[in-house]
Amino acid sequence: RGDARRFGLWFWELAEFPEQWAAAFELLDEVWVTSEFTRAAVTAVSPVPVRLVPMPITSPSRPTAFTRETLGVPQGFLFASAVDFNSVAKRKNPFDVVAAYTAAFGPDDGAHLILKSINGSLHVAEMERLRAMTHERADITVFDAHWTTHQMQAMIELSDCFVSLHRSEGFGLNLAAAMAAGRPLVATGYSG
């Protein structure tokens, strides 16, 4: 139709938007983004309007039906972190999460760290590095598997603290989910 408008809902994680993607603007009438950080990066190069469209983040309507036992996570004070290796391990930074945890807690201190990852099989060197950092620590568990949305939300709700030492996030959905669930959060302050 002649009156149709085209919008792109874009997430971006870095302060600069790549010049080689400039042709994508030609396909759109407007770009929608979910954070001030992304809006600044895209607006700097966009020939079309860029609009902030906040993400709807709500508190869970009821507590998770999972327990730590059914989810397979340990008892004790539980730190949780998540990484998708396709989102670049250096950016998601699980290695510093492990380093910070092992600097703060010994293996017998009663705390436990779970690192929930996906796509480790596609990034063998990074996955092997993470496993090498954690293999002598029974208080650190790495789950490299796809979980349902409900399982991920349960992990957040069942943790005592969510940790994200990311180097950049376009929005930070896991961080927002942790805050909405009332979980304490340790995170870097950079980006979305």
C-alpha positions as CSV (number, residue, x, y, z in Angstrom):
1,R,0.0,0.0,0.0
2,G,1.1,3.5,-0.7
3,D,0.5,4.7,2.9
4,A,2.5,1.8,4.5
5,R,5.3,2.8,6.8
6,R,8.3,0.6,7.7
7,F,9.9,0.5,11.1
8,G,12.9,-1.4,12.3
9,L,13.2,-2.4,16.0
10,W,17.0,-2.5,16.5
11,F,19.2,-3.6,19.4
12,W,22.8,-2.5,19.3
13,E,25.5,-3.0,21.9
14,L,28.4,-0.6,21.0
15,A,28.8,3.2,21.1
16,E,29.4,3.4,17.4
17,F,27.1,2.0,14.7
18,P,28.9,0.3,11.7
19,E,29.1,2.4,8.5
20,Q,28.8,-0.7,6.4
21,W,25.2,-1.2,7.6
22,A,24.1,2.3,6.5
23,A,22.2,0.9,3.5
24,A,19.7,-0.6,6.0
25,F,18.3,2.8,6.7
26,E,17.1,3.1,3.1
27,L,14.6,0.3,3.8
28,L,13.0,2.2,6.8
29,D,10.9,5.2,7.6
30,E,11.9,5.1,11.3
31,V,14.2,3.1,13.7
32,W,12.9,2.1,17.1
33,V,15.4,1.3,19.9
34,T,15.0,0.2,23.5
35,S,17.7,2.2,25.3
36,E,19.1,5.6,25.4
37,F,22.5,4.1,24.8
38,T,21.4,2.5,21.5
39,R,19.5,5.6,20.5
40,A,22.7,7.7,20.8
41,A,24.7,5.2,18.7
42,V,22.1,4.9,16.0
43,T,21.0,8.6,15.9
44,A,24.6,9.6,15.3
45,V,24.5,8.0,11.8
46,S,20.8,7.7,11.0
47,P,19.1,9.7,8.2
48,V,15.7,8.6,9.5
49,P,14.1,9.4,12.9
50,V,15.2,7.2,15.8
51,R,12.6,6.7,18.5
52,L,13.1,5.3,22.0
53,V,10.4,2.5,22.6
54,P,10.8,1.3,26.2
55,M,10.7,-2.5,26.7
56,P,7.8,-3.7,28.8
57,I,9.4,-5.3,31.8
58,T,7.0,-6.6,34.4
59,S,7.4,-8.4,37.7
60,P,6.5,-12.1,37.6
61,S,2.8,-12.5,38.2
62,R,3.5,-15.4,40.6
63,P,6.7,-17.1,41.9
64,T,8.2,-19.8,39.7
65,A,6.9,-23.3,40.1
66,F,10.5,-24.6,39.8
67,T,12.6,-25.4,42.9
68,R,16.3,-25.4,43.0
69,E,16.1,-29.2,43.1
70,T,13.9,-29.5,40.0
71,L,16.0,-26.9,38.1
72,G,19.2,-28.8,39.1
73,V,20.9,-25.9,40.9
74,P,22.5,-26.2,44.3
75,Q,21.4,-25.0,47.7
76,G,23.3,-22.3,49.7
77,F,23.9,-18.7,48.7
78,L,23.5,-18.7,44.9
79,F,25.0,-16.3,42.4
80,A,23.7,-16.7,38.8
81,S,25.0,-15.4,35.5
82,A,24.1,-16.1,31.9
83,V,26.0,-15.9,28.6
84,D,25.3,-16.7,25.0
85,F,28.6,-17.4,23.3
86,N,27.1,-16.2,20.0
87,S,26.9,-12.8,21.6
88,V,30.7,-12.7,21.8
89,A,32.2,-14.0,25.0
90,K,34.5,-11.0,25.4
91,R,31.4,-8.8,25.5
92,K,29.4,-10.9,27.8
93,N,32.5,-11.5,29.9
94,P,31.8,-14.7,31.9
95,F,35.6,-15.0,32.6
96,D,35.6,-12.0,34.8
97,V,32.5,-13.3,36.6
98,V,34.4,-16.5,37.5
99,A,37.6,-14.5,38.4
100,A,35.6,-12.1,40.7
101,Y,33.7,-15.0,42.3
102,T,36.9,-17.0,43.0
103,A,38.6,-14.0,44.4
104,A,35.7,-13.4,46.8
105,F,34.8,-16.9,47.8
106,G,36.6,-20.1,48.6
107,P,35.2,-23.5,47.6
108,D,34.0,-24.1,51.2
109,D,32.4,-20.7,51.9
110,G,28.8,-21.9,51.3
111,A,28.3,-19.8,48.2
112,H,27.8,-21.2,44.7
113,L,28.0,-19.7,41.2
114,I,26.0,-21.0,38.3
115,L,26.9,-19.9,34.8
116,K,24.1,-20.6,32.4
117,S,25.5,-20.6,28.8
118,I,24.3,-21.5,25.4
119,N,26.2,-22.1,22.1
120,G,29.4,-23.1,23.9
121,S,29.7,-26.0,21.3
122,L,30.0,-23.4,18.6
123,H,32.8,-21.5,20.4
124,V,35.0,-24.3,21.6
125,A,38.0,-22.3,22.6
126,E,36.0,-19.9,24.8
127,M,34.0,-22.8,26.3
128,E,37.2,-24.7,27.1
129,R,38.6,-21.6,28.7
130,L,35.5,-21.3,30.9
131,R,35.6,-25.0,31.9
132,A,39.4,-24.8,32.6
133,M,38.7,-21.8,35.0
134,T,36.0,-23.7,36.8
135,H,37.0,-27.4,36.7
136,E,38.6,-27.5,40.2
137,R,35.8,-25.6,41.9
138,A,32.8,-27.8,42.9
139,D,31.1,-24.5,44.0
140,I,30.9,-23.4,40.3
141,T,28.5,-25.1,37.9
142,V,28.4,-24.4,34.2
143,F,25.2,-25.4,32.3
144,D,25.7,-25.1,28.6
145,A,22.3,-26.0,27.2
146,H,19.2,-24.3,25.9
147,W,16.6,-23.7,28.6
148,T,13.1,-22.6,28.2
149,T,12.1,-19.0,29.1
150,H,10.5,-20.4,32.3
151,Q,13.7,-22.2,33.3
152,M,15.7,-19.0,32.8
153,Q,13.2,-16.9,34.8
154,A,13.3,-19.6,37.5
155,M,17.1,-19.5,37.6
156,I,16.9,-15.7,38.2
157,E,14.2,-16.0,40.8
158,L,15.9,-18.8,42.7
159,S,19.2,-17.1,42.8
160,D,20.3,-14.8,45.6
161,C,22.1,-12.4,43.3
162,F,22.4,-12.1,39.5
163,V,25.8,-11.1,38.1
164,S,26.5,-9.5,34.7
165,L,30.0,-8.1,34.2
166,H,29.2,-7.4,30.6
167,R,31.3,-5.0,28.6
168,S,28.3,-3.9,26.6
169,E,24.6,-4.6,26.4
170,G,22.0,-3.1,24.0
171,F,19.3,-3.4,26.7
172,G,20.1,-6.1,29.3
173,L,17.0,-8.3,29.4
174,N,18.5,-10.6,32.1
175,L,19.4,-7.6,34.2
176,A,15.9,-6.2,33.9
177,A,14.3,-9.6,34.7
178,A,16.4,-9.8,37.8
179,M,15.4,-6.4,39.0
180,A,11.8,-7.0,38.2
181,A,12.0,-10.2,40.3
182,G,13.5,-8.2,43.2
183,R,16.9,-9.9,43.0
184,P,20.1,-8.0,43.9
185,L,22.2,-7.4,40.9
186,V,25.9,-6.9,40.4
187,A,26.6,-5.4,37.0
188,T,28.7,-3.0,35.1
189,G,27.2,0.4,34.3
190,Y,28.1,0.6,30.7
191,S,25.6,0.7,27.8
192,G,21.9,-0.2,27.7
